Amino acid sequence: MICPRCTGENPDIQNFCGDCGTPLVDSSSSGDTDENLSETQILPGIELRTGDVFAGRYRVIELLGEGGMGRVYRVLDRKIDEEIALKLIRSEAACNRKALDRFRSELKTARRVIHKNVARVYDLNESGGIPYITMAYVRGENLRSLIRKVGRLDTAQAVPIAVQICRGLGEAHRRGIIHCDLKPQNIMIDGDGKAEIMDFGLARLASSVGLTEKGPAEGTPAYTAPEQIENRAIDHRADIYSLGVLLYEMVTGHPPFKASSAAALARKHLSEAPRDPRKANPDIPAALARIIMICLEKQPERRYRNAGEILTDLEKLVEPGPAPQSRPLFLSKALRPAAGLLVLGVAALLAFQALPIKSLMPSIAVQLDLRGDVEESLRQQMRGLQANTIQKLSSIPRLRVIPWETVADYGNPRRADKTIGKDLGAKYLLRLYPSADEADYRLTANLIDAPKSEILQSFIIVRPKEAYFELEDQIPVLLARALKVDLVEEQLRTIKRGREPKNIEAYNHYLDGMVVYRKDFEEAVSHFEKAIEIDPGYALAYWGLGYTYEAHYNIPGGDKNREVLDRMLQAYRTAFHINPYLPETNLGLGWAMFTEGNNAKAFEHFQRALNLDPESVMVNRDAGAFLRSLGLYDQAVKYLKRAARLDPHDPETLMQIAQCRAYMGRHASALKLMKKALFIGAADLQVLNAYAIQLVMTGHLEEAEMAIQAFERIDPMKRRPFLPSALIAVTRGDREKGMALMNGTGEEHVPALPVTNRWLSPEGTCFYLILGMKDEALLNIEKGIETGFAERGMYLYPYPSLSRNPNFKPLRGDPRFQSILKNQKEFYLKELKKFKKL
């Protein structure tokens, strides 16, 4: 195929020119090229790397994305010490001075739009002949990415986003500014769930300098209004049409029109009536479907007159509540495969009411401010300082300290102090501003009265680098003095014992190991062993080593070698021997005992961890995971809910609750929690796999297929997820295909689990029951009871699940099932009595 831009020759199977990146669209193709109709892939002629300084001012942090206009980077503006987004416009634009001048003029108008739902565009400049745009950097992901992950949003998720888009559009339209290219890629959802509209005016620049796709003069074909397609005069109602397409896609998972070329798609926008979105998703309220269809009217005068009218109708549907917040990537924790968990990212537990947690006691949240050009090694060490400071402040008895997980996950540290305090439930904020030179660490700390937004006292602590822990130790001392409360020195010494090494180098190795233990097993082991070599009495280093071996042993496809298990047990035991008064060392030994099948001893250590730190997120979550692994679901949820109150942004906790519900056959409830997981943007393949399974179990087969397709888009080299695919096949009556998938003969890639292990789960038993194969289902349950703990590290068919899960209803009258039920009931009552005090 000949490139239309550089005339280079390319293979027919290639989608983009190998020389210049121009899309190679064959208009005769009948394949589904919807991806090419919604995104362009032409790249600029310059590529920046992390650490590069562009235009003498902007230090590159990371590449955010690529599109038809060029590459977008997150950069540090060294002049103002703020992170912003920088978009490099393709060098061809430099040749069109007239278009650039016009855009610069329009930009002056666009900059007057100051609204929380509109991302600011700052300026258009040039460096070395390359035009670039500076704009506000919005942390989060774009709406297109979100839709790809979840398939489609439910009304409760879609409407609050649409409301915010309308508010931003309304302000822009009031100032006479039309977006011209409203689409999911131009809607960013930040860590607090706030939606911001990006790229006002860029569509006009792209059109003027010839950087658009084949299609309308301005805009993206899949979202473009009919009047734009025909190059007629447009007004703000063109944006309203695009909003209608965007809304349609949010609630159905796809735009109203699809075609194999931009021209064919344009014809559909001009002449074809959109299908009622309720036919694709019956759960859409009639009122919302009506809003969408009015926005999609072909004639502008038949649409809503302005964004305010849409906003009025949308606000009648759902009162927007607090949006879920996302967990920063570097804070993601591994779910315990030993407890049979999936690695998922999950939204805040909005449905739960808060537990009363020492509400009469003054509370404090410790925040870390790392703005500016701070080396990653220092950033990492200072995150450790934040966590250690929170631990040490617990030595002040009449002060409730907000858990590290809650503060570390907090979405926006630059809000007003009053708002931060209210959101975190803290009367006081302790904000830490660390820095370092070659010899010393310097820490400025502000104690803030959050309701009054008033700094009560400031501390400045300087210590030599070799005396780092003296820096940490001074914080609780100075804080207790400022608040006029007592510090229990013996408790502080207990916290320090085993938690602090004698050498800062050992501490840095520990931090490095905790960062990479999920990504690189060998590197993590090396870091922990170096920490232990430097300080053989460092309890947390042994605990981290055991944690790493445990994760490696239990991940799907992990090393089940007995030597790995023995090393885990040895590391956990050594950590406990050095310091039996740390919650971590008790949890570690608890999991070691559980892995050996000694549940009574495991119980003792989980109980002890709870006594040591009853307000710890990790302790409550692990206690819940332990009980859930025994099949004691009701008891497990008690602790999981408490963990969720302490850290409402923790993905692991919500997933464990979802699994408790799924194993009890409450698939609709489990599905709702998993969907929230995807809504906050965790791009993990096992997230989608679990989500797809629950979709099938609740009868949403089309959505399950969409989740599987998203799975394949994220990593095309991975196998198609076998269990949801097999369940879809047999639910639709294709027994042969379902059996082939379950037996491992219908896949292109090697499965993550051995074929013999695939059937053990309750969903595997459901597969048999859908086919009416009761004998095989009963044998599967028996095998799961016999080998489930050894294979999966949990009890797969406990009595509560067998007795109350409606999926097993076809087996209820079978004497063999009744015998199994009787035996499991005896075991369950024995375990329940043993652990009722936990």
C-alpha positions in Angstrom: 0.0 0.0 0.0 1.3 3.5 -0.9 1.4 6.1 1.8 -0.7 9.1 0.7 1.6 11.5 2.5 5.2 10.4 1.9 4.5 7.9 -1.0 6.4 5.2 0.9 5.6 1.6 0.1 4.1 -0.5 2.9 2.8 -4.2 3.2 -1.0 -4.5 2.7 -1.4 -5.8 6.3 0.2 -2.7 7.8 -2.2 -0.1 9.3 0.2 2.8 9.5 3.1 4.0 7.3 6.4 2.7 8.6 8.1 5.9 7.6 5.9 8.7 8.7 3.1 7.1 10.8 0.2 8.2 8.5 -2.9 5.9 8.8 -3.2 3.6 5.8 -6.9 3.3 5.3 -8.2 1.1 2.5 -11.7 2.4 1.7 -12.6 -0.8 0.1 -12.0 -2.8 3.2 -15.1 -4.3 4.7 -13.5 -5.0 8.1 -14.5 -3.1 11.3 -12.1 -0.2 11.4 -14.0 1.7 14.1 -10.7 2.2 16.0 -9.3 4.2 13.1 -12.5 6.3 12.9 -12.2 7.6 16.4 -8.4 8.1 16.8 -5.6 9.3 14.6 -2.1 8.1 14.8 0.1 10.6 13.0 3.0 11.4 15.1 5.3 14.5 15.3 8.8 14.3 14.1 10.4 14.7 17.5 10.3 12.3 20.4 11.2 13.4 24.0 12.5 11.0 26.6 12.0 11.2 30.4 14.5 13.7 31.9 14.8 15.7 28.6 14.4 19.5 29.0 12.4 21.0 26.2 12.5 24.7 25.3 15.0 25.2 28.1 12.1 25.1 30.6 10.1 21.9 30.6 11.6 18.7 32.1 9.8 15.7 30.7 8.3 13.3 33.2 6.4 10.9 31.0 4.7 10.5 27.6 0.9 10.7 28.2 -0.4 9.8 24.7 -0.2 10.2 21.0 -2.8 11.4 18.5 -3.3 13.2 15.2 -2.0 16.5 16.5 1.1 15.0 18.0 2.5 13.7 21.3 1.4 14.9 24.7 3.8 14.8 27.7 3.6 15.4 31.4 6.3 17.9 32.2 7.6 20.0 35.1 7.5 23.7 34.2 10.7 24.6 36.1 9.9 28.3 35.9 6.7 28.0 38.0 7.6 24.6 39.7 4.3 23.0 38.5 3.4 20.0 36.5 1.6 20.7 33.3 0.8 19.0 30.0 2.8 19.9 26.9 1.5 18.9 23.4 4.1 18.9 20.6 2.3 19.8 17.3 3.5 18.0 14.2 6.2 20.0 12.5 4.0 20.5 9.3 2.0 23.0 11.3 5.0 25.3 11.4 4.6 25.8 7.7 1.1 27.2 8.0 1.7 30.5 9.8 -1.8 31.7 9.1 -3.5 28.8 10.8 -1.2 29.1 13.8 -1.8 32.8 14.1 -5.6 32.2 14.0 -5.4 29.5 16.6 -3.3 31.8 18.8 -6.0 34.4 18.6 -8.7 31.9 19.4 -6.6 30.6 22.3 -6.8 34.0 23.9 -10.6 33.7 24.0 -10.5 30.0 25.1 -8.2 31.0 28.1 -11.0 33.1 29.5 -13.0 29.9 30.2 -12.3 29.3 33.8 -14.3 26.4 35.0 -13.6 23.4 37.1 -14.8 21.1 34.3 -12.7 22.7 31.6 -8.9 22.0 31.5 -7.1 25.2 30.9 -5.1 25.7 27.7 -2.3 28.2 28.6 -0.4 29.2 25.4 0.9 28.3 22.0 4.6 28.7 21.5 7.5 27.4 19.3 10.9 26.0 20.1 13.3 25.0 17.3 10.6 25.4 14.8 8.3 23.0 16.6 5.0 24.5 17.7 3.8 23.3 21.1 0.8 24.0 23.4 0.9 24.1 27.2 -2.1 23.2 29.2 -3.3 22.0 32.6 -2.2 18.5 33.5 -5.1 16.4 34.7 -4.3 13.2 36.6 -6.4 10.3 35.7 -7.6 8.6 32.5 -9.7 9.6 29.6 -13.3 8.5 29.2 -12.5 6.4 26.1 -10.1 4.3 28.2 -12.7 3.9 30.9 -15.4 2.8 28.5 -13.1 0.3 26.9 -12.5 -1.3 30.3 -16.0 -1.5 31.7 -17.8 -2.1 28.4 -20.4 0.5 29.3 -21.3 2.6 32.3 -24.5 2.3 34.3 -26.8 5.3 34.8 -25.4 6.1 38.2 -21.9 6.4 36.8 -22.7 8.0 33.4 -25.0 10.8 34.5 -22.6 12.5 37.0 -20.0 12.6 34.3 -22.5 14.0 31.7 -23.6 16.6 34.2 -20.0 17.8 34.6 -19.5 17.9 30.9 -22.6 20.0 30.4 -21.5 22.4 33.1 -18.1 22.9 31.3 -19.7 23.2 27.9 -22.2 25.7 29.2 -19.5 28.0 30.4 -17.6 27.7 27.2 -20.7 28.3 25.0 -21.6 31.3 27.2 -18.3 32.9 26.1 -18.9 32.0 22.5 -16.4 29.1 22.3 -17.3 25.9 20.4 -15.3 22.8 21.0 -15.8 21.2 17.6 -14.2 17.9 18.6 -16.0 16.6 21.7 -15.3 12.9 22.1 -14.4 10.5 25.0 -10.6 10.9 24.4 -11.1 14.6 25.2 -12.8 14.0 28.5 -10.4 13.4 31.4 -11.6 11.8 34.7 -9.2 12.7 37.5 -8.5 10.8 40.7 -11.4 12.5 42.5 -13.9 11.5 39.8 -14.0 15.0 38.4 -14.5 15.3 34.6 -12.6 17.9 32.6 -13.0 18.8 28.9 -9.7 19.0 27.1 -8.5 20.5 23.8 -10.9 23.4 23.1 -10.1 24.8 19.7 -7.5 22.2 18.6 -9.9 20.7 16.1 -9.8 23.9 14.1 -6.0 24.1 14.1 -5.8 20.4 13.0 -8.1 21.1 10.1 -6.2 24.2 9.0 -2.8 22.5 8.9 -4.0 19.3 7.4 -3.6 17.0 10.4 -7.2 15.6 10.4 -8.4 12.2 9.3 -10.1 11.6 6.1 -13.5 12.9 6.9 -15.1 16.1 8.1 -13.2 19.3 7.9 -13.2 19.5 11.7 -13.8 16.9 14.4 -13.6 13.2 14.6 -16.0 11.3 12.3 -17.6 9.1 14.9 -18.7 12.1 16.9 -19.3 14.8 14.3 -22.5 16.7 13.8 -24.2 16.6 10.3 -23.7 20.3 9.8 -20.0 19.9 10.4 -19.8 17.0 7.9 -21.4 19.2 5.2 -19.2 22.2 6.1 -22.2 24.3 6.9 -22.0 27.1 9.4 -22.0 25.7 13.0 -22.8 26.9 16.4 -22.8 25.4 19.9 -25.4 22.9 19.0 -22.8 20.9 17.1 -21.2 20.2 20.5 -24.6 19.1 21.8 -24.8 16.5 19.0 -21.3 15.3 19.9 -22.4 15.1 23.5 -25.3 12.9 22.4 -22.9 10.5 20.7 -20.7 10.5 23.7 -23.6 9.8 26.1 -24.8 7.0 23.8 -21.4 5.4 23.9 -21.2 5.7 27.7 -24.4 3.8 28.4 -24.2 1.3 25.5 -20.5 0.7 25.1 -20.4 1.9 21.4 -21.3 4.9 19.3 -24.7 5.0 17.6 -23.1 4.5 14.1 -20.3 2.2 12.9 -18.9 2.0 9.4 -15.8 0.7 7.6 -14.7 4.1 6.4 -15.0 7.8 7.3 -17.1 8.5 4.3 -19.6 5.7 5.1 -19.7 6.9 8.7 -20.4 10.4 7.5 -23.3 9.2 5.4 -24.9 7.5 8.4 -24.7 10.7 10.5 -26.4 12.6 7.7 -29.2 10.2 6.9 -29.6 7.2 9.3 -31.7 7.5 12.4 -29.8 6.3 15.5 -31.1 3.1 17.2 -32.8 3.6 20.5 -30.1 3.1 23.1 -32.5 1.0 25.2 -32.3 -1.8 22.6 -28.6 -2.1 23.3 -29.0 -1.6 27.1 -32.5 -2.2 28.5 -31.4 -0.8 31.9 -31.2 2.8 30.5 -34.1 4.9 32.0 -36.5 6.2 29.4 -35.8 9.7 30.4 -32.1 9.3 29.7 -32.8 7.7 26.3 -34.9 10.6 25.5 -32.2 13.1 26.4 -29.7 11.2 24.1 -32.1 11.1 21.2 -32.9 14.8 21.4 -29.2 15.6 21.3 -28.8 13.3 18.2 -31.4 15.1 16.1 -30.1 15.7 12.6 -31.4 19.3 12.5 -29.8 21.6 15.0 -33.0 23.5 15.7 -34.6 20.2 17.0 -31.9 19.6 19.5 -31.6 21.1 23.0 -31.1 24.9 22.7 -28.1 24.9 25.1 -26.2 22.8 27.6 -28.2 24.2 30.4 -31.4 22.6 29.2 -29.6 19.2 29.1 -28.2 19.8 32.5 -31.7 20.4 33.9 -33.0 17.1 32.5 -30.0 15.2 33.6 -30.2 16.4 37.2 -33.7 15.1 37.4 -32.4 11.6 36.9 -29.7 11.1 39.5 -28.4 13.4 42.2 -24.6 13.2 41.7 -22.9 11.8 44.8 -19.2 11.7 45.7 -17.2 10.2 42.9 -14.8 7.3 43.5 -11.2 8.0 43.8 -8.3 6.1 42.3 -5.3 4.5 43.8 -2.0 5.9 42.5 -0.1 3.2 40.6 2.9 3.1 43.0 0.6 2.5 45.9 -1.1 -0.6 44.5 -0.9 -3.5 46.8 -0.9 -7.2 45.9 -4.0 -9.2 46.8 -3.2 -12.3 48.7 -3.5 -15.3 46.3 -3.1 -17.5 49.4 -6.6 -16.3 50.3 -7.7 -17.0 46.7 -8.0 -13.4 45.7 -7.9 -11.8 42.3 -5.7 -8.8 41.7 -8.2 -6.0 41.1 -8.5 -2.3 41.4 -11.8 -1.2 43.0 -13.7 2.0 43.7 -14.6 3.4 47.1 -17.2 1.6 49.1 -19.9 4.1 48.7 -22.7 1.8 49.8 -21.5 1.3 53.3 -22.2 3.5 56.3 -19.3 4.7 58.4 -18.4 2.8 61.6 -18.0 5.0 64.7 -14.2 5.1 65.1 -13.1 7.2 68.1 -15.1 10.1 66.9 -14.6 12.2 70.1 -10.8 12.0 69.9 -8.9 14.8 68.0 -7.6 13.4 64.7 -4.7 14.2 62.4 -3.8 13.4 58.8 -0.1 13.4 57.8 0.3 14.6 54.2 3.4 14.6 52.1 4.1 17.4 49.6 6.7 16.4 47.0 6.2 19.1 44.4 9.1 20.1 42.2 12.1 18.4 40.8 12.7 15.7 43.5 14.7 12.6 42.7 12.7 9.4 42.6 15.0 7.8 45.3 14.1 10.7 47.7 10.5 10.5 46.8 10.4 6.8 47.7 12.3 7.4 50.9 9.9 10.2 51.9 6.9 8.1 51.3 8.5 5.8 53.8 8.9 8.8 56.1 5.2 9.5 55.8 4.2 5.9 56.7 6.7 5.7 59.6 5.5 9.1 61.0 1.9 7.9 61.0 3.0 4.7 62.9 5.0 6.7 65.4 2.2 9.2 66.0 0.2 6.3 67.5 2.5 6.7 70.5 0.4 9.8 71.4 -2.5 8.1 73.1 -5.2 10.8 72.9 -4.8 11.4 69.2 -6.5 9.5 66.4 -4.2 9.2 63.4 -5.7 8.8 59.9 -4.3 5.5 58.4 -1.5 5.8 55.9 -3.5 4.1 53.2 -6.3 6.6 53.4 -4.0 9.7 53.3 -1.7 8.2 50.6 -4.6 7.5 48.3 -6.2 10.9 48.8 -6.9 12.3 45.4 -6.0 15.9 45.5 -3.6 17.3 48.1 -3.8 20.8 46.7 -7.4 21.4 47.8 -8.3 23.9 50.5 -7.2 22.7 53.9 -10.8 22.8 55.2 -12.0 20.5 52.4 -9.1 18.1 52.9 -9.8 17.9 56.6 -13.5 17.3 56.0 -12.8 14.6 53.4 -10.3 12.8 55.6 -12.2 13.3 58.8 -9.2 15.1 60.4 -9.2 18.2 62.7 -5.5 18.7 62.1 -3.2 18.3 59.1 0.5 17.7 59.4 2.0 18.6 56.1 5.6 17.5 55.4 7.8 19.3 52.9 11.1 17.3 52.6 14.2 18.2 50.7 17.9 17.0 50.7 21.3 18.1 49.7 24.5 16.1 49.6 25.0 15.9 53.3 21.6 16.6 55.1 17.9 15.9 55.1 15.7 19.0 55.7 12.1 18.7 56.7 9.6 21.6 57.1 6.4 20.5 58.8 3.3 22.7 59.1 0.6 21.8 61.7 -2.7 23.1 60.4 -6.0 23.5 62.0 -8.1 22.2 59.1 -11.5 23.7 59.8 -9.9 27.1 60.2 -7.4 26.6 57.4 -4.8 28.1 59.8 -1.2 27.1 60.4 -0.8 26.6 64.1 2.9 25.9 64.1 5.8 25.2 61.8 8.8 23.0 62.5 12.1 22.8 60.6 14.2 19.7 61.3 17.7 19.2 59.7 19.7 16.1 60.3 22.7 14.5 58.6 21.8 11.8 56.2 23.4 9.1 58.4 21.0 10.2 61.2 17.9 9.9 59.1 15.8 8.2 61.8 16.5 11.0 64.3 14.6 13.2 61.8 11.6 10.8 62.0 11.8 10.6 65.8 11.6 14.4 66.2 8.2 14.7 64.5 6.0 13.0 67.2 8.0 14.8 69.9 7.4 18.2 68.4 3.8 17.5 67.6 3.0 16.3 71.1 4.5 19.5 72.4 2.5 21.7 70.0 -0.8 19.9 70.9 0.1 19.9 74.6 -0.4 16.2 74.9 1.8 13.4 76.3 4.0 11.1 74.3 4.4 7.5 75.6 8.1 7.0 75.0 8.0 3.3 75.8 5.4 2.8 73.1 7.5 4.8 70.6 10.5 2.6 71.5 8.3 -0.5 70.8 7.3 0.8 67.4 11.0 1.6 66.6 12.3 -1.8 67.7 12.5 -4.1 64.6 10.8 -1.5 62.4 13.9 0.6 62.1 17.3 -0.8 61.0 20.6 0.4 62.4 21.7 1.7 59.0 19.8 3.9 56.5 21.2 1.8 53.6 19.3 -1.2 54.9 16.2 0.9 55.1 16.6 2.0 51.5 17.0 -1.6 50.3 13.8 -2.5 52.2 11.9 0.3 50.5 13.3 -0.8 47.1 12.2 -4.4 47.7 8.7 -3.3 48.6 8.4 -1.3 45.4 9.4 -4.2 43.1 8.3 -7.4 44.9 5.3 -7.9 42.5 7.2 -6.9 39.4 10.6 -8.6 39.8 10.9 -11.5 42.3 14.6 -11.9 42.0 15.3 -8.2 42.4 13.0 -7.9 45.4 14.7 -10.9 47.1 18.1 -9.3 46.4 17.1 -6.1 48.1 15.7 -7.7 51.2 18.7 -10.0 51.5 21.0 -7.0 51.3 19.0 -5.2 54.0 19.3 -8.3 56.2 23.1 -8.6 55.4 23.6 -5.0 56.5 21.3 -5.4 59.6 20.6 -9.0 60.7 18.2 -7.7 63.3 15.9 -5.8 60.9 12.5 -7.5 61.4 10.7 -5.8 58.6 13.3 -6.9 56.1 12.6 -10.5 57.0 8.9 -9.8 56.8 9.2 -8.3 53.3 11.3 -11.3 52.2 8.5 -13.7 53.4 5.9 -11.5 51.7 7.8 -11.7 48.5 8.2 -15.5 48.6 4.5 -15.8 49.5 3.4 -13.7 46.5 5.7 -15.7 44.2 4.4 -19.0 45.5 0.7 -18.1 45.1 0.4 -16.1 41.9 -1.3 -18.0 39.0 1.5 -20.0 37.4 3.8 -19.2 40.3 6.5 -21.4 41.6 4.9 -24.0 43.8 8.3 -25.4 44.7 8.4 -26.6 48.4 11.7 -24.7 48.7 10.0 -21.4 48.0 7.4 -22.2 50.7 10.0 -23.2 53.2 11.9 -19.9 52.6 8.6 -18.0 53.1 8.0 -19.8 56.4 11.5 -19.3 57.6 11.5 -15.5 56.8 8.2 -15.0 58.6 9.3 -17.0 61.7 12.6 -15.0 61.9 10.7 -11.7 61.6 8.4 -12.7 64.5 11.3 -13.9 66.6 13.1 -10.6 66.3 10.0 -8.6 67.1 6.7 -10.3 68.1 5.1 -6.9 68.8 4.7 -5.7 65.3 1.4 -6.2 63.5 3.2 -7.2 60.3 5.2 -10.0 61.9 2.1 -11.4 63.4 0.2 -11.3 60.1 3.2 -12.9 58.4 3.3 -15.8 60.9 -0.5 -16.1 60.7 -0.3 -16.6 56.9 2.6 -19.0 57.4 0.5 -21.1 59.8 -2.5 -20.9 57.5 -0.4 -22.2 54.6 0.7 -25.2 56.7 -3.0 -25.9 57.5 -2.6 -24.9 61.2 -5.6 -22.7 61.4 -5.7 -22.6 65.2 -2.2 -21.1 65.4 -3.0 -18.8 62.5 -6.0 -17.5 64.4 -3.9 -16.6 67.4 -1.6 -14.4 65.4 -4.4 -12.6 63.5 -6.0 -12.0 66.9 -2.8 -10.7 68.3 -2.3 -8.4 65.3 -5.8 -7.0 65.9 -5.0 -6.3 69.5 -1.7 -4.6 68.6 -3.3 -2.3 66.0 -7.1 -2.5 65.7 -7.3 0.6 63.5 -4.9 -0.8 60.8 -6.3 -1.3 57.3 -3.9 -4.1 56.6 -4.7 -6.0 59.8 -8.4 -5.8 59.4 -8.2 -6.7 55.7 -5.9 -9.7 56.4 -8.1 -10.9 59.3 -11.1 -10.7 56.9 -9.1 -12.6 54.2 -8.2 -15.3 56.6 -11.8 -15.9 57.7 -13.0 -15.7 54.0 -10.5 -18.3 53.1 -12.0 -20.7 55.6 -15.5 -20.0 54.2 -16.6 -17.9 57.2 -18.1 -15.3 55.0 -20.3 -13.4 57.4 -17.4 -13.0 59.9 -15.0 -12.1 57.2 -17.2 -9.2 56.0 -17.2 -7.7 59.5 -13.5 -7.0 59.3 -13.5 -6.2 55.6 -16.1 -3.5 56.1 -14.0 -2.0 58.9 -10.9 -2.0 56.6 -13.0 -0.2 54.0 -14.1 2.5 56.4 -10.4 3.1 57.3 -9.3 3.2 53.7 -12.3 3.8 51.3 -10.0 3.6 48.3 -8.4 0.2 48.9 -9.2 -2.1 45.9 -8.3 -5.3 47.8 -11.0 -4.9 50.4 -13.9 -4.4 48.1 -12.8 -7.3 46.0 -12.8 -9.6 48.9 -16.3 -8.6 49.9 -17.3 -9.1 46.3 -15.9 -12.6 46.4 -17.8 -13.4 49.6 -20.9 -12.5 47.8 -20.1 -14.4 44.7 -19.4 -17.6 46.6 -22.8 -17.2 48.3 -24.4 -16.9 44.8 -25.1 -13.2 45.1 -23.7 -12.5 41.7 -25.6 -9.2 41.1 -24.1 -7.7 44.2 -20.6 -9.0 43.4 -21.0 -7.6 39.8 -21.8 -4.2 41.1 -18.7 -4.1 43.2 -16.5 -5.4 40.4 -17.9 -2.8 38.0 -16.9 -0.1 40.5 -13.5 -1.6 40.4 -13.2 -1.1 36.7 -14.8 2.4 36.9 -11.8 3.8 38.8 -9.5 2.6 36.0 -7.5 -0.5 37.2 -6.2 -2.0 33.9 -5.6 -5.5 35.1 -6.5 -8.5 33.0 -7.8 -10.5 36.0 -10.1 -7.6 36.8 -11.8 -8.1 33.4 -11.7 -11.9 33.8 -13.6 -11.8 37.1 -15.9 -9.1 35.8 -16.7 -11.1 32.7 -17.5 -14.2 34.8 -20.0 -12.3 36.9 -21.6 -10.8 33.8 -22.2 -14.3 32.5 -23.5 -15.5 35.9 -26.1 -12.6 35.8 -27.1 -13.2 32.2 -25.3 -10.2 30.6 -23.7 -12.2 27.8 -23.2 -9.3 25.4 -21.5 -7.3 28.0 -19.3 -10.3 29.0 -18.2 -10.5 25.3 -17.3 -6.8 25.4 -15.2 -7.4 28.6 -13.4 -10.3 26.9 -12.7 -8.1 23.8 -11.3 -5.4 26.2 -9.1 -8.1 27.7 -7.7 -8.9 24.3 -7.1 -5.3 23.4 -5.1 -4.6 26.5 -2.7 -7.5 25.7 -3.3 -9.2 22.4 -0.6 -11.8 23.2 -2.6 -13.2 26.2 -5.0 -16.1 25.7 -8.7 -15.4 25.5 -10.0 -15.9 29.1 -11.2 -19.5 29.0 -13.8 -19.6 31.8 -16.1 -16.7 30.8 -15.7 -17.7 27.2 -16.7 -21.3 28.0 -19.6 -20.2 30.2 -20.9 -17.9 27.4 -20.6 -20.8 24.9 -22.6 -23.3 27.0 -25.2 -20.7 28.0 -25.8 -20.2 24.3 -26.1 -23.9 23.7 -22.7 -24.5 22.2 -21.6 -27.5 24.3 -18.7 -28.5 22.0 -17.0 -25.1 22.0 -17.5 -24.8 25.8 -15.9 -28.2 26.5 -13.0 -27.4 24.1 -12.3 -24.2 26.0 -12.5 -25.8 29.4 -10.2 -28.7 28.3 -7.6 -26.3 26.8 -8.1 -27.5 23.2 -9.8 -24.3 22.0 -7.1 -21.8 22.7 -4.3 -20.2 20.8 -2.1 -19.5 23.8 -1.0 -21.4 26.8 -3.4 -21.0 29.7 -2.4 -19.5 33.0 -3.8 -22.5 35.0 -3.3 -26.2 34.3 -6.3 -27.8 32.7 -6.9 -30.0 35.7 -7.3 -27.0 37.9 -9.8 -25.2 35.8 -12.8 -27.1 37.0 -12.2 -26.6 40.8 -13.9 -23.3 41.2 -17.7 -23.0 41.9 -18.0 -21.4 38.4 -16.5 -24.6 37.0 -19.2 -26.6 38.8 -21.8 -24.2 37.3 -20.5 -24.9 33.9 -21.4 -28.6 34.4 -24.8 -27.7 35.8 -25.7 -25.5 32.8 -25.1 -28.6 30.7 -27.2 -30.8 33.0 -24.1 -32.9 34.0 -24.9 -33.5 37.6 -22.6 -36.4 38.1 -19.6 -34.4 36.9 -20.7 -31.4 39.0 -20.8 -33.6 42.2 -17.4 -35.1 41.4 -16.0 -31.5 40.8 -17.3 -30.4 44.2 -15.7 -33.5 45.9 -12.4 -32.8 44.1 -12.5 -29.1 45.1 -13.0 -30.0 48.7 -10.2 -32.5 48.6 -7.6 -30.5 46.7 -8.8 -26.9 46.7 -6.6 -25.8 49.6 -3.5 -27.3 48.1 -4.2 -25.9 44.7 -5.8 -22.5 45.5 -4.9 -21.8 49.2 -8.5 -21.7 50.3 -11.5 -23.9 51.0 -13.5 -23.8 47.8 -16.8 -25.4 48.9 -17.5 -24.5 52.5 -20.9 -25.2 54.1 -22.4 -21.7 53.8 -21.7 -21.7 50.0 -23.1 -25.2 49.5 -26.2 -24.6 51.6 -27.1 -21.1 50.5 -25.7 -20.6 46.9 -28.7 -20.8 44.5 -26.4 -22.1 41.8 -26.3 -25.5 43.5 -30.1 -25.8 43.6 -30.2 -28.6 41.0 -28.2 -30.8 43.3 -30.3 -30.2 46.5 -32.3 -33.4 46.3 -29.4 -35.7 45.4 -28.3 -38.0 48.3 -24.6 -37.6 47.4 -24.9 -33.8 47.7 -26.7 -34.2 51.0 -23.8 -36.3 52.3 -21.3 -33.7 51.1 -23.4 -31.0 52.8 -23.5 -32.9 56.1 -19.7 -33.4 56.2 -19.0 -29.8 55.3 -21.5 -28.6 58.0 -19.6 -30.5 60.7 -16.3 -28.9 59.6 -17.9 -25.5 59.3 -19.4 -25.5 62.8 -16.2 -26.7 64.3 -14.2 -23.9 62.6 -16.9 -21.3 63.4 -16.8 -22.2 67.1 -13.1 -22.1 67.2 -12.8 -18.6 65.6 -16.0 -16.9 66.9 -13.9 -14.5 69.1 -12.1 -13.1 66.1 
